């Protein structure tokens, strides 16, 4: 007679421990990215990995093992910003009205442009070695913007004679004339653009 296979009582605990480690890793990664973007915007090319690790509350050795060097960290942040924009375009359609969704997405996009500009010294070699990367990133961002823009247009909240390409040009100009150290200026310019897109009052200031 064949005996039933024994189960390992340690397996559930092992699975739980693995989940905890993955959660901790995601939290550490988020803290690292937040700290790095802050220091890159303040110090630009003089940012040290040691300072990023200290602000994020992680070991500098762990930082180097995960990203290799500052350029590797900048690349990871750049890709994360792009992934967030794509994911956000889909998520906002589920829990936000079209006007608020467009505002939130555009603000996140502007923040991403400011972050990219502050890391440009580290990202430039990457873009030079892989010219298609930047073009692909722009295409993905434009597609994500089109998703939230079309929703707002279909809801009758945004004029129908503007497309994602034209709006991207406007927002890029906004980001180019402001920086992360001037949030009030960027907010004001975004308000002007949104007022031009829709009738006054279509975009509530409080989300």
Secondary structure, 3 states (H helix, E strand, C coil): CCCCCCCCCHHHHHHHHHHHHHHHHHHHHHHHHHHHHHHHHHHHHHCCHHHHHHHHCCCHHHHHHHHCCHHHHHHHHHHHHHHHHHHHHHHHHHHCCHHHHHHHHHHHHHHHHHHHHHCHHHHHHHHHHCHHHHHHHHHHHHHHHHHHHHHHHHCCCCCCCCCHHHHHHHHHHHHHCCCCCCHHHHHHHHHHHHHHHCCCCCCCCCC
